[in-house]
């Protein structure tokens, strides 16, 4: 209950801060929506030259993209730690974090959250409903529950990978980071993995499992029965990678000895 209380107190303070600069908040939301629209236009351009992409139709690809936006929005809202190495290790802000009686990662998540990114959930759902209507998909009573589980699993995949990458900073405090490159690799999870060669497909499934954020869980709702096994692994993979990341983080915190001079 203490952590729950702290979470809502941070959210309340965050909202007060952001609403002081409403125009800045609106510009950020508009920028995010514009970025998502550009990605959607790219899909439409691709299908302007072909009817199928490795057996996938335009609306199926759009559905996958819409699904991808939902867990990615959750990740972007609560795990915005792309600058952890530079801000907390190199500049020494982690010393401040460690003086408080609360888990260090939880504090950093709360400090760096960007709740305006949650608008991506609305965009993703809108895209999914549009594509699903075009495809004639029908909802069953259990689909919303499966959807929530799949979304949480996908968000944990992203969170696990990037927390693990941030943890590298405890062993290497260089200012350079592989975070930007990893963000770009994560975008491959928005598309069916069978359009890539076998090596990339293996990496996106088992090494950097971004495919479990978009295409694999989407396959369940699209009725792609040959992909069901991967779809149901989504929450499992998410939990595994997230737990590995927490273990790495805790080991790194024990190794940390301060910013030095």
Number of C-alpha atoms within 10 A of each C-alpha: 6 7 12 8 10 15 15 12 12 15 17 11 10 17 13 11 11 15 12 10 10 11 11 12 14 13 11 14 17 13 12 17 15 12 12 18 13 12 14 16 12 12 17 15 11 13 16 10 8 10 12 13 16 11 11 14 15 19 20 24 24 23 29 27 28 28 30 31 26 28 28 27 23 26 25 23 20 21 26 20 23 20 15 22 25 17 14 19 22 18 15 16 15 20 16 11 17 15 9 10 8 13 12 18 18 15 18 18 16 20 16 18 20 21 16 17 21 20 18 24 19 15 20 24 17 15 21 24 16 16 21 19 12 12 15 10 13 10 10 7 7 8 13 11 10 15 16 13 16 28 27 21 27 33 29 29 30 26 26 25 22 24 23 19 21 23 22 16 21 18 10 12 16 11 13 9 18 11 17 11 9 15 13 10 13 19 15 19 24 24 22 23 21 14 13 14 9 11 9 15 20 15 13 20 18 12 12 21 22 26 30 32 35 32 28 29 30 29 21 21 21 18 11 12 12 10 16 16 13 18 24 18 15 26 21 16 21 25 19 14 24 23 15 14 22 16 14 18 22 14 13 17 16 9 11 14 10 14 14 7 4
